[in-house]
Amino acid sequence: MSNWILYGLRRGILTTRYPQRSGAMPAGYRGAVTALNAPLEEQRAGIAACLSGALQEGSPAARVDALRCYQCGECVRRAPTAFAISPAFEVARLRRRAASFGRSVHVRHVDAGSDGSEEQELQAIFNPFYDANRLGIFLTATPRHADVLIVTGVVTHPMVDPLRRAYDAMPHPKSVIALGTSACSGGIFADSPDVAGPVDTIVPVDVYIPGMPPTPLSILHGLAVALGRAVPAGGAIP
Amino acid sequence: MRGAREVAQRVLSRVRDGARLAWIFGDRVGDRTVLRYVVSDEGGLEEHPGNVLGPVPSLAAELPAALWHECEARDRFGILFEDLPESRPLVDVRPAEELRRAESPEVSTVLYGPIRSGIVESARWIVETAGEDFISVHPSMFFKRRELEHRFTGVPLDLAAHVAEHASGATASSHAAAFSKAAEAALRLEVPERARATRAVLVEFERIHQHLDSLAKLADDGSLSVGSSQTFAAKERIHRLLAEATGNRFARGVITVGGTRFDAMSRLADVCGAQLDRLEAEVLAVLEALFSTQSLLDRLIGTGRLAREVVIAYGAVGPVARGSGVSCDARLRDGYLYTPMAGEESLESQGDAVSRALVRRAEIVRSFRSIRNALDGAFAGEHLAPARIEDGCGIARVESPQGELLYFVRFDGGIARVALRSASYANWPLFVPSLPGNIFTDFSFIEHSFGLSQAEVDR
């Protein structure tokens, strides 16, 4: 018979203090791509290697659509003078202003066509290393109790109606988070006729958390942005 | 090429002689429609292509393993199968109003899904129930179909493994490795030993984190919150190690056709050298605690039992097959990623949820040993062999955490067709025969004891 209380106590406190204190990903983590000042011909090899069309030629530097980037690192490997990648994880962007909720929010998740890893990273924010409950964030099984809807995946045709119905079933005020590059922009399926499109073509999105999948710290940051407790990356989306 | 009718008969007799029907899928070569049958036996994989000239006899009546494959070939390629015992399309996403079918007043039809409670992938079951008992359960799935196989067309060879990783992000290394192996088989490309060892390490780490995921969810089903949290914490440690060693928590963007995209082995060796002992001790400690919690084991014993004959008839793979005593481990055969893998195949005989959990525990232990073997090999040399497209096709498999994962690649100028058969696709149909005798609240235990990924089923 195992004693789980002792087991937990022996491991001590694992939980991060983020977002009250700063967090960090390891040095080599492929978080966010930035464009460096470089002539067009040096940009091209990197741009051509991007399957999701996240990169466009520009002067003095290429333009990076962070919501399309799936962090493969090909552009940096092929055009190291034009692109760089950093372990940044605070990548969530805000479209409108943050909704005003109290100290505690209930979150409902809907998978609209994910690759399965977004769910595992969302699950991870409740593990002892991140413990989202300490921030007043709780999961709920019904849209009727939900303040925040988190949607993963590019929306497939059959998921359009179920997603709309889940959104409509939520009370006001409500906030929607697109979690993962596929949800934010479609990612490599952005131009595919086989899917309906990114989440914001079906329901209004307030916060975008890109990443393939976003790391749990990115998800905590995105939730904090949605609740008005953290500063979004890159300013508001027009 | 032979006619598909003749090939179907030949495949049927191969299976009657003891081979396993692994896959049937359609392909369009020029203006011809081709049906490709894949069987597996001791000697490895055999592909039997057949020209479709008219209706093809269905194998599903005798081999339940053929059912989903034949339905999909019918729906996608318009191939007619004689006496196919299922007229509904495989992608069954009709609205609820069209699906209520229970006629007796005691029986009600419950549509479970596609959105369910908790953090789960979207899938739906049509459940007919009279109170607590299951009367019938019919999977009505593929809400998440993204037509991933189409997305490969025209993609440059050196980028295509990124697309494969999108099939199932949680098992990205298995998908990238299986796709790459199929392409390498088509191009007759020799992969450097250093790259093969790297792939083996990544796939074994993937097996550990996915098995922990399945066990953590089972603990949660059994209301063992601390056990579940601590198992998820052990899983988190694997992701942190992978992030440090490869730049991504699921080791995405490492494996490619011809080897690996960068020399991940040296960094893996450094990080593992510093952390692997402690990590392994943590994982083994949580397993020890889980498997000595009798209240959890009691809930798993006898739940979702699958007889050995059923597992064989449905062509199941992975821990689902091994839990019922059926040997099926691609790591033992066809020059796996890097041989030798450590230890014996883990088999259990009871076929219930606890047997599948025990298989996972034994595999985690074995995966750590395999990782050490691959790291200790200290293979020198290149991490990537240059690849150039030549026309032809190849098929290959990798033992993913869920079981045997198959990829087919055909080149015709560029990538002309990629098809994949995931372990989850092979195993989902067994969910139905695992249910009789169980009650409604066993559903999630059985589901998590299967440990499947919906994304790789729907793709």
Chai-1 contact restraints between the chains, C-beta under 6 A:
chainA,res_idxA,chainB,res_idxB,connection_type,confidence,min_distance_angstrom,max_distance_angstrom,comment,restraint_id
A,S2,B,A289,contact,1.0,0.0,6.0,A-B,restraint_1
A,S2,B,S292,contact,1.0,0.0,6.0,A-B,restraint_2
A,S2,B,T293,contact,1.0,0.0,6.0,A-B,restraint_3
A,W4,B,V226,contact,1.0,0.0,6.0,A-B,restraint_4
A,W4,B,G227,contact,1.0,0.0,6.0,A-B,restraint_5
A,Y7,B,A289,contact,1.0,0.0,6.0,A-B,restraint_6
A,G8,B,V226,contact,1.0,0.0,6.0,A-B,restraint_7
A,P26,B,A243,contact,1.0,0.0,6.0,A-B,restraint_8
A,P26,B,E244,contact,1.0,0.0,6.0,A-B,restraint_9
A,G28,B,G247,contact,1.0,0.0,6.0,A-B,restraint_10
A,Y29,B,A243,contact,1.0,0.0,6.0,A-B,restraint_11
A,Y29,B,G247,contact,1.0,0.0,6.0,A-B,restraint_12
A,R30,B,G247,contact,1.0,0.0,6.0,A-B,restraint_13
A,L51,B,L159,contact,1.0,0.0,6.0,A-B,restraint_14
A,L51,B,H162,contact,1.0,0.0,6.0,A-B,restraint_15
A,C72,B,H162,contact,1.0,0.0,6.0,A-B,restraint_16
A,C72,B,G253,contact,1.0,0.0,6.0,A-B,restraint_17
A,G73,B,G253,contact,1.0,0.0,6.0,A-B,restraint_18
A,H109,B,I119,contact,1.0,0.0,6.0,A-B,restraint_19
A,V110,B,I115,contact,1.0,0.0,6.0,A-B,restraint_20
A,D111,B,E121,contact,1.0,0.0,6.0,A-B,restraint_21
A,D111,B,S122,contact,1.0,0.0,6.0,A-B,restraint_22
A,G113,B,K144,contact,1.0,0.0,6.0,A-B,restraint_23
A,G113,B,R146,contact,1.0,0.0,6.0,A-B,restraint_24
A,D115,B,H166,contact,1.0,0.0,6.0,A-B,restraint_25
A,D115,B,G169,contact,1.0,0.0,6.0,A-B,restraint_26
A,D115,B,A455,contact,1.0,0.0,6.0,A-B,restraint_27
A,G116,B,E121,contact,1.0,0.0,6.0,A-B,restraint_28
A,G116,B,S168,contact,1.0,0.0,6.0,A-B,restraint_29
A,G116,B,G169,contact,1.0,0.0,6.0,A-B,restraint_30
A,G116,B,A170,contact,1.0,0.0,6.0,A-B,restraint_31
A,G116,B,S453,contact,1.0,0.0,6.0,A-B,restraint_32
A,G116,B,A455,contact,1.0,0.0,6.0,A-B,restraint_33
A,S117,B,G169,contact,1.0,0.0,6.0,A-B,restraint_34
A,S117,B,A170,contact,1.0,0.0,6.0,A-B,restraint_35
A,S117,B,F250,contact,1.0,0.0,6.0,A-B,restraint_36
A,E119,B,I119,contact,1.0,0.0,6.0,A-B,restraint_37
A,E119,B,E121,contact,1.0,0.0,6.0,A-B,restraint_38
A,Q120,B,A170,contact,1.0,0.0,6.0,A-B,restraint_39
A,L122,B,I119,contact,1.0,0.0,6.0,A-B,restraint_40
A,Q123,B,I119,contact,1.0,0.0,6.0,A-B,restraint_41
A,N127,B,F232,contact,1.0,0.0,6.0,A-B,restraint_42
A,N127,B,A233,contact,1.0,0.0,6.0,A-B,restraint_43
A,N127,B,E236,contact,1.0,0.0,6.0,A-B,restraint_44
A,P128,B,S229,contact,1.0,0.0,6.0,A-B,restraint_45
A,P128,B,A233,contact,1.0,0.0,6.0,A-B,restraint_46
A,F129,B,E236,contact,1.0,0.0,6.0,A-B,restraint_47
A,A141,B,S117,contact,1.0,0.0,6.0,A-B,restraint_48
A,T156,B,K144,contact,1.0,0.0,6.0,A-B,restraint_49
A,T156,B,R145,contact,1.0,0.0,6.0,A-B,restraint_50
A,T156,B,R146,contact,1.0,0.0,6.0,A-B,restraint_51
A,P158,B,V93,contact,1.0,0.0,6.0,A-B,restraint_52
A,P158,B,F143,contact,1.0,0.0,6.0,A-B,restraint_53
A,M159,B,F143,contact,1.0,0.0,6.0,A-B,restraint_54
A,P162,B,P114,contact,1.0,0.0,6.0,A-B,restraint_55
A,P162,B,I115,contact,1.0,0.0,6.0,A-B,restraint_56
A,A166,B,I115,contact,1.0,0.0,6.0,A-B,restraint_57
A,F189,B,R146,contact,1.0,0.0,6.0,A-B,restraint_58
A,D194,B,E147,contact,1.0,0.0,6.0,A-B,restraint_59
A,V195,B,R146,contact,1.0,0.0,6.0,A-B,restraint_60
A,P213,B,G169,contact,1.0,0.0,6.0,A-B,restraint_61
